């Protein structure tokens, strides 16, 4: 062949490759040790050169799908070297801190953030979770500031998403589903969330329209990945609410690694701020570990383990609650006898192995075991007096008493549950940006449960009959009562149940183009078959199929914008608590609740003040059938255990997040929700989670003249929930709402050492990577938020008064954080 033709063909091939090469982008803000922007910083990468402007902002194009190095240089500051490997069109945000003492080198490998962006997944940075104050700090504390997520209980880690309840949220840690204790009825009893923030590497959250590869729940997915350490490290935290410690260990040959955390918590500081005076001795403790072993480049194995013990000892003494109006203030005084002893011991272990059969084919085998033993024992006698309030805020002695009576509560509830899972998952990738995911899972739930629970109510010397039974009319003292004396509530049942479940999924993912526009779609389906054994009435095997799909498009516009539509058919087969009716008896043939769900979303990245921001909008609608109606008392959910209702949920959510302050991420979210149910065709009424309006703000800042002093603000406002009705009342007759929930938690931290100052410290401080001392103020404005109402009868007017059960008042906390 002619040498000229060879050269010409080679040049043509080279030109073609260059023409079709795709790039990625690195952008951010360069700051110095004082958090001031640095201008005229030169950034170079393989011949490409960029420079930061007067505000420290820079952007540079880098080749994708290869490992490249970026060099940051300045005439008076030391060099920074960063090595990255980015996907095509990936935008990597990097905010370097340049100093004049030591050169810095780092290497990161980031997966495409576009992948999560087109799926509608919110990613929360672990550092943000650790810093933001909250009465129950942790991942759930941050989730409650996101749009569509609601909670009116700062003592609880449970949350509701877009009209669903606490039982409708999936939680995964390292792809393993985790469970909560069953018998908890109060946020005070919860103690610690399963997730240990000190061990977390990545947090992803979807508020709806999630993919088929996730499990069978109706509302949301929280997907958490624990850290796989690469070198030794240690961290600890201490505060007036407890403490925690974590350690990272790595073997010399780098094959073994482990991260282990220990936590202890005592909520006495918070509970002592409530209306009820108590002898309160709670202890919540756990130990958790994630161990990894690389057998070879193709085969890895890991173990996730957790042991926790929650002891709740509660001896109420007195309670005084003022309520009513300015013209007619009233007070409730209660005197208690008795105590409550609860204990929840949980043991969890999961073994996961990953085998890379080829560069494009991966298999995972996961086995897990969850065991919980729980007891809820109490005998509490409450004697109350209701009356007008004098100038000192006490019930007037010289005025008539409006109500007087007593209430005796008794429980001997015990539960033992063993849940075993075995699952195989596969992932196949093709060269044309498409993947196939599939999985098969078997679950066996063995639950032994004894319920003995009753309540006797005496009002003005007369026993109150149960509301759900037909008894002779009680006209005392004018006529003698001839009917039986019965407790107001009486629940007795013993259940020994085994539930076998088979589930699986198949999902196809594809990225392509439509003209110059980028397209992503995910199409899949789930199935589940289950049956309930161990009841008088044998449960029948049930089967459901749930097709789901997601579609996203990124137009070829100057604006960086993505449009999404997702949804499908979602089923939630009943878990044990959903099978148990108000009498404590298991109904084995409760069907799966079904939801037709659609979500429309828009994601817009832009710059404001030369800093990155994101505006996210989502509109959603759910049409639910075979609904299992429930009521909520604090965090306890009680189901009717049938499928005689239908419901809907609709609303929209907004979120604006970005660097309102350079180098820190903050956000503001707003949501509107309306959800109603129709039980046995009686008409639509508000569901217990009908949280109409929600506003939240998470804000991080620092003092301009003292940048080492940081400020963190967590603010939530929710309109009132339904649920102000007496126990066992007909919700169609009682549709009152609780008052609005308003709470602001603020934290101040003096940072002695962090990533920007570590190399400048001398003496004992140089041993720390991070060190800070902070002051937290919970419920900054001392808002009185109620979680439920106590109903007391007026002996004269025969009315019932709703006395709010207030949550925590203003509380101060001191916290020390350190990392080696």
N, C-alpha and C positions, 0 to 999 in steps of 0.2 A: 504494500500500500504506500502511496505517496506520503512522504513525511509531512508535507504541508497540510494534507487532509487530516492526518493524525492530530497535529497541533490544533487545527481548526475545530475538530470534534471535541478535543479535550477542553478547549476554551469555552465552547458552547455548553458542554456538560457542567463545567464549573459555574458558568453564568446562570444556568438553570437551577443549580443547587442553591446558589446565593439568592436567587429570586424567590425561591419557595421556602427559604429559611425563615423560621419564626423567632421572634425576640421576646424577651421579658423585660421588666422594668423594676428598678430599685429607686425608691424615692423616700424622702423624709426631711427632717430638720436637724441641723448640726447645732449643738449647744455646748457651752463650756461648763466648768465646775460650778459656776454661779447660776446656772440655768439661763444664761443669756445666749441669744442666737449668735452664731459665728458666720461671718460673711467671707467671701473669697477663699473658700476651701476648694482645692482642686480634687476632683474625683476622676480616676482613670480606670479603664477596663479594656484590655486588648485593643488599645489605640483610640477607643472612644474617650472623650474628655468632657466633663461637665464641671460647673462651678456653682457654689451656693450663693444665693443672692443676699441682699441686706438683711433679710429676715431669717437667714440660715437655711432656707428651703433649697432642695436640690432634686434633680431627677436625671437618671442616666439609663440608657438602653444597654442591655447585656444579652448575649446569646442564651437561648434556652436549651434545655436537655443536655447540659454539659457543666462541668465544674469549672468555675471561673473565679478570679480574685479581683476585688476592688481595693484601690489604694486611696486613702484620704490623707491629703497633706496640706499643711498651712505654714506660713512663713514663721510663726512664733509658737506653734503648738506641735506636739509630737504626732507621728504618723499613726494611722489606724489601718489595719488590713482586715478585710472581711472576705471569706470564701463562701460562695453560695452555689446551689444547683437548683434552678427554677424551671417550672413547666412553661410551655408556650403561653404567652400573654399574661403570665403571672405578674402581679404587682406586689412586690415585697416592701413593706414599710420598715425602715430602719432609721432610728434616731440616735446617732452616735454622740457620745460625750467625749470631747477632746480635752486633754490636759497637757500641761507643760513639763511633766515629770517622767512619763514612761510610755513607751510605745505599746499599742494594744493589737492583738491578733485574735481573730475568731473565725469559726467555721460553722455554717448552718446549712441544713438540708431541709427545705420546706416543700410540702406538698401543695398542690394548687388550691388556693383559697377560693378560686372560682367554683370549685366542686361543691363546697359547702354553701356558697352564695346562691347558686342556682337551685339548691335543694331547700332553701329557706331555713337553713340551720344557723342559729346564733352561737358564736364561739365566745366564751368568757375566759379571760386570762386568769390563771391561778393567783398571780400577784394581786390582782384587783380583789379577788375573793378574800384574801388574807387581811387586806387593809381596811375594807369597808366595815364600819361598826354596826352592831346589831345585837339585840338581846339574845338571839340564838344564832350567832355568827356562823357562816359556812356557805356552802353552795346555794342552799335554799334561800338564804338571806338575800343573795344577789338575784335569784330567779324572781323573787317577789317584786323587783323593780322593773322587770321586763313586761312589755305589753302582753295582755291576754292572761297574765298570771296573777291570781288574787289570793290573799290571805288576810284575815282579820285577827290573827292570833300570833303575837310576837314570841310566845313561849313554845310554839309548835314549828316543826320543820315541814309540816304538810302544807300543800298548796292545791288550789283548784285552777284549772286551765279552760278558758272559754266555755264555761257552763258545765263542765264536768265536775266530779267530786274527787276526793282524795284517793279513791281506789282505782281511778282511771288513768293513772300516770305510770309509764314504764320507766324503770331506773336500771341502767346497766353499768357495771364496773368491769373493765377489761372484757367486754362482750358477755358477761355473766349477769343474769337477772338477779337482783337482790330483793329481799323481802323485809317488811316491817313486822313488829310484834302485833298480835291480833287484839288483845284485850284493852289496849290503851284507850281511855275515854277523855283524858284531859291533857292539854299541852304541857302542864306541869310535870306529867309523868314520863314524857318522851325522852328527856335527857339528851343523848347524842344521836345525831344523824349517822347512818351507816358510813357515809363518805368522809374520809379523813382528808381534810384540806392540805395537810402537810405532805401528803403522798401524791397529790394530783399533778398530772402532766398536761392534760387537755380536757376541756369541758365543752360539749356540744349539746344544744337544746333545740327541739322542734316543738312548736305549740300547735301543730296540726298539719294534716296532709302529708304525713311521713310515709316512707317507702315500705314495700312489702317485706323487706328483710327484717324489719322490726316487728315486735310481738303483737299480741292481740289485746290491745287496749283502745279506748275510744278517744283519749284526749291528747297525750303528749309523750315525748321521749326525752329522757335525760341520759346522755351517753358519755361516760367518764372513762378516761384512760389514766392508769397510774404510771408513775415515772419509772423508767428503767435507767438506773444511775450508771454513770461512766467513771466516777471517781468518788472518793470518800467525802462525806459531808454530814453535817449534823445541824439540827435546828431545835429550838425550844421556845415555849411561850408560857408566861405566867401572868395571872390576873386574879382579881378578887372572886371570879367565877370558877376558877380552876386552872388547869395547866395542861400542856402537851409537850411531847418530845418525839423527835424523829431522827433516824440515822440512815445514811446511805452507805452500803458496803459493796466493794468490788474486789474480786480475787485478782491475784497477780497476773494470771493468764487471761483475764477479762472474760472468761467463760461464765463465771458465776457472778451474779449481782443480786442485791436484795435491798429493799427499802422497808423499814419497820417503824411503826408509830404507836405511841401509848398516849391515851387521853384520860383526863379526870375532870369531872364537872360537878358543881354544887350550885343549885339555883336559889339557895336561901336568900341571897341578896335581892333577887328579883321578887320572890314571893312575899318577902317581909314588907314590901311596899304596897301590898294589896290591903283591902278593907278588913280581911279576916286576920285576927291575931292567932298565931299557931305555934306549936312546937313542931318544927319541920326539919327532918333530917334526911335529905335525899343524897344518894351517892350514885353517880353514873360513871362507869369506867369501861374502857375497852383496850384491847391490843390487836393490832392489825399488821399483816406483813404481805409483801408481794415479792416472791423469789423467782428469779429467772436463770435458766441454764441453757447456754448455746451448745448443743451437742455437736453440731457442725454448721456450715454455712446454710445448709438446707433445712436443718431440723432444730427447733427450739422448743423448750418446755418451760412452763411457769406454774406457780402455785399462789393462789390468793386465799388467805385465811383471816378469820376474825372471831374473837371471843369477846362478848360484852355482857355486863351485868348491870342492870338498873334496879336499884332498891329505892322504894318510895315509902317513907314513913311519915305519916301525917296525923297530927293530933290537934284539931281546931279547938280554940278556947272561946273566943268571942268574935262577933262581927257587928260593925255599925256602918250603915249605909244611909246617907242623906239623899233624898230625891224629891220629886214634886215640882211645884212652880214657885216663883218668887212670892206670890200672894199667899200660897198655901204650901209651905215647906213641910215635908214629912220625913220620918226616919224609921228605919227598921233596926232593932237591936236583937241579936241572936246570941244565945248562950249554949255552948256545946258540951257534950260528954261523949267519950268513946274515941276511937282511932281507926286509921286505915293503914294496912300493911300490904303493899304490892311489891312483887318482884318479877322481873323479866330476865331470864338467862337465855342468850342465843349463842349458837355455835355454827359457824359457816366455813366451808372449805370448798375450793374449786381448783381443779387441775386442768390445764389447757396445754395442748401440744399443737405446734404449727409445723407443717411439712411442705416445703416448696418442691413439688415434684418436677417442675421445669420452670424456666424463667417466666412463663405465662400461666402456670397452673399451681394453685395453692390449696391445701386442705387443712382444716382445723378440727380437732376433736376436743370437746369440752365436757367435763363431768363435774357436777356440783352437788353438795349436800347441805341442807339447812335444817337445823334442829332448834326448837324453842320450847322452853317450859315456862309457863306463866301462871301466876296466882294473883287474884284480886280479892282480898279479904277485908271487910270493914263492918263495923257496927257504930253508927254515929247517931246520937240523939240531939236534935236541934230544937230548942224552945225559944219562941220568938214573941216579940211585942211590937206592935205597929201603932204609931201615934203621931201627933203634931210635934213640931220642933220648937224649943224655947230659944232664947237669945244666945245661949251657949252651944246650940246645936244638939241638945239632948232632948229625948222624949219628955214632954211636960208631965210632971207628977200630978199637977192639979187639974189636968185636962182628962177627958174620958179617953180610954184606950180604944182605938178603932179595930184592932185585931189582936188576938192572942191565940196561941196554939203551939203544937209541937209536931215534929216529924222524925220518924225513926227509920233509918236506912240500914239494910243488912245485905251482905253478899258473901258467898263462898264460891267464887268462880275459879275454875282451874282448867288449863288447856295444855296439851302436849301435841306438838305438830312436827312431823318429819317430812321434808320435801326433797326428793331426789330428781336430778335432771341428767340426761345423757344426750349430747347433740353432736352432729357432724355438719360442717359447713365447707363449702367450696367456692373458689373464685377463679374464673378463667378469663384471661385478657387476650384480645386480638390486636393486631397492629393498627387496625383502622379505628382506634379510639372507641372500642366497644368492649363490654364486659358482660359475663354471665355469672350471677351469684345464685347459690342454691343451698338449702339446708334441710335437715330432718331432725326432730327432737322428740324425746319421750320424757314425760314427767309423771311421777307418782307422788301423790299427796296423801299421807296417812295422818289423820287428825282425831284425837280423843279430847272430848270437851264435856265439862260438867258445869251447868248453869243453875245456881240457886240464888235468887235475888228477889227481895221484896221490900215494900215501902208501906208504912202506916202513917196516915196523916190525921191529926186531931186539930179541929178548929173550934175555938171557944168551948171546949169540953165535949165536942161531939165528933165521933169518928166519921171520916169522909169515905163514902162507898166508892168502889171502882167505877170508872166512867163507862166501861164497855160492857157491863152486865146489866140485865133487866132485873131490878130488885124492887121490893115494896117502897113506896114513897116515904121519905123520912121527913116528918113534920114536927120533930122534937123542938121545943119541950111541950107543944100544945097537944100532941098525940103520942102515945107510946109507940116505939119502933119495934116491930116484930120480926124483921128480917135478920139474916145472919150478919155477924161482924166479920168483915173481910178486909184484907189489906188493899190499899189503893192500887198497888201494882204487885203482881206475883208472877215470877217467871221461873219455871223449873224444867230442866231438860237434861238428858244425857245422850251424847252423840258419839258414835264410833264409826268414822267414815273413811273410805279409801276412794280417791279420785284418780283415774288413769287418763292421761292425755297423750295424744299423738298430734304433732303439728309439723308443718313444713312450709317452705316458700321457694319460689323461683322468680328471678328478677333479671331483666335485660337492660343494660345501660348503653347509651350511644351518644357520642358527640359528633356533630356533622355541621355542615354549612348550608345556608339557603341564600344563594347569591353571595354577598359579602357579609351576611349576618351569621352569627354563631348560634347553633341550635344544640340543646341537650334534651334528652328524654329518657325516662326510666319507667319501664312497664313491668308489672309483676303481679303475683297473686299468692295468697296464703291459704292454708286450710288448717282446720283443727277438728279432731274427733275426741269425744270424752264421754265417760259415764261415771256415775256415783254409786258406790256399793256401801253396804253396812247400814241400811235403813229398812224400816218395816215395808215400805213400798219400794220395790226394786226400781232403780233408775234405768231409764232407757238410754241407749247410745245415741248421741247427737252429733251432727256434722255440719260445719259451715265452711264456706269459701269466700274469701275477701279479695277481689281484684282491686289493684291500686295503680295509679299512674301519676307521673310528674312530667311537665313540659316547661322548658325555659328558652327564651330567645334574648340574645344580646344584639340589638340593632347596630349597624355600622354607622353610628352617629358620633358627633364630636363629644356629646355627653356620654359619660360612662354609666349606662343604665341597663338593667336586666328586668324583664317581665316574666312572671311565673304563673302557672296554673297547676294545681295538684288536687288530688282527692281520690275518691273511690268509695268502695263499700267496706266499712269497718265493723268488726264484730268484737264483742267482749264476752267470751264464755264465763260463766259465774265462778268466782273463787269461793272459798269456804264461807266467808262472811256474807256473801250475797245469797247463799243458799239457806241461811238461817233466818227464820221469820221473827216477828215480834215476841212470840212465845218461846223462842230458843230452839224450835224444832226445825230440822233440816228438810227442805223440800228438794228431792233429788232431780226433779224434772224442770227446774227453772231453766229457761232458754237463754241463749246468748242475746244480749242487747245489740241492736243493729243501728248503724248510723250511715246515712248517705252524706258524704262530707265533700265540700268543695272549697278551695282557698284560691283567691286571686291576689297576687303580690307584685310589688314594684320595688326595686332596689336601685338607689341612685347614689353614686359616689361623686363627690365634688369637693372643691376647695373653697374655704372661707378664711379670710385673714392669712392666706397662703399656708393653711394647715388642712389636713385631710378630714373630711366629714362624710357621714353616710345617713341618708334618709330612707327609711323602710316603711312601706304602707302595705297592709294586708286587709282584705275583706273576706269574710267567711260565712258559710251557712251550713248547718247540720240539721238533717231531718232524721229523728230517732223513732224507732219502733221497737216493740217488745221491751218496753222500758220497765225496769225494776225500781219502783218508787221507794224512796228512802227519806229519812229525817236525820238532821245533824244536831247533836248536842255537844258543844265544845268541839272535840275532834272525833267523837264517837259517832259512827254511822250505823243506823238501824234500818234494815230493809224489810219490805213487806213480803219479799220472796215469791212474787208472781210476776207475770209479764202483761199486766192489764192496763198499760198506759202507753201513750205516745207523746212525743215532745219535739221541740225544736230549739236551736240556739243560733243566733245571728249577731253579727257585730263587725267592728273594724278596729284596727290597731295602728298606731303611729309610733315611730321611734326615731329620734335624732341623736346620733352619737358621733363623737369626734374629739379633737383636741381643743376644747374651749380654753384650756391653759396649755401652752407648749409642753410636749413631753408627757402629758397625762390624758387618759381617756375618761370622758364623762358622757352621760346620756340623760335624755328626757324622754319619757314614754307616756302615751295617752291611749285609753281604750274605751269603747262603748260596747256593752253586751246586753242582750235581752234573751232570756231563756224561760220557756214555759212548758208545762206538762198538762195532759188531759187524762185523768184517771177514770176509767170505766165510763167514758163519755159524759162526765159531769161538767165539762167545760175546761178551758185553759186557765191555769193559775201560775203564779211565779214559782219556779223551782227553788230549792234551798240555796242554790249557788247563783241566783240572779243578781249579780253584781253589776249594776247599770253603768257606773262611771268609775274610771280608775285613772289616777295621775301619779307618776312616780319620777323621782329625780335621783341620780347618783352623780355626785360631783366631787372632783379631786382638785386641790389647789395647793399653793405654797405661799408663804409670806414673801413679798417682793424683796424686802430688805434683809430677811432671814430665810433664805431658801431651804435651810435644813429643817424648818418647822413646817410640817405638812398639815393640811386640813382635808377631812373626809366627811361628806354629808350624805346621808341616806334618808330620803323623804318619801312617804307614801300617803296618798289620800284615796280612800275607797268609799263609795256611797254605801248606805246601810243594807245589810242582807235581810231577807225574810228569816223567820225563825224565832220571833218573840212570842211563840204560842206555848201554852201549858203542855206538859207531857201527855201523850195519848189523845190530844185534841184533834178535831177534824180540821185539816189545813184549809178546807173550803170555807170554814167559819172564822178562822183566825189567819189574816193575811197582814198582820202588822210587821213592821221592820225594825231592826235595831238602828241605833244612831250611826251616823257616818264614822268611819274609822280614820283617824288622823294621827300620824306619828312621824317624828323626826329624830333620828339618831345622829350625833355628831362626834367626830373623833379628832383629837389633836395629837401629833406625834413629833417628838424631837428626834431627828435622825442623826446618830453619831457616826455611823458608817453605812455606806451603800455602794453600789457598783461604781459610782462616779468619784467617790472619795476614798475607796479602800486603799489605793496605792499611795495616798498622801498621808496616811496615818502612821504614827510611830508608837512605840511602847506596847502596852497590852492591847490596845485597840487594833493593831495590825493583825491580830489573830482572828478577827471577825470579818466575814464578808458582809454581814448586815447586823446592825445593832440600833434599836430604837426604844424609846420610852414614851408611852402615850397615855392620854386621859380621854375617856369616853363618857359621854352623857347620853343615856338612853331616855327617850321620851322628853326631848329638850323642852318643849312647851307645856309639859305636864298635862296632856290631854287625857280626859277620862273616857277610855274606850271600853265598851261592854262586849262580852263574848256571848252571853245568854242572859235570860231574865229568870229571877225567882218569883213565883206567883204566890201572893199572900191574900187571904180573904179578909174583907172588912165585915165584921160581925153585924154592924148596923145596917149598912146599905146593901149587903150581900154581893158587893162588887169584888173583883179580884184586881189587885195592884201588881203591876210589873216592876219589880225592883231589879235594876241592872246589876249584873255581876261584872264588876270592873276588872280590867287587866292591870298591868303594872303602871305605877306612877313614875316620876322622874327618879333616875338612879344614876350614881356616879361609879365609874370603874377605872382602875389603873391597870395598864397592861405593858409588859416587857416582852420584846421580841428579839431574838438573836439567831444568827446562822453562821456556822463555821465553814 
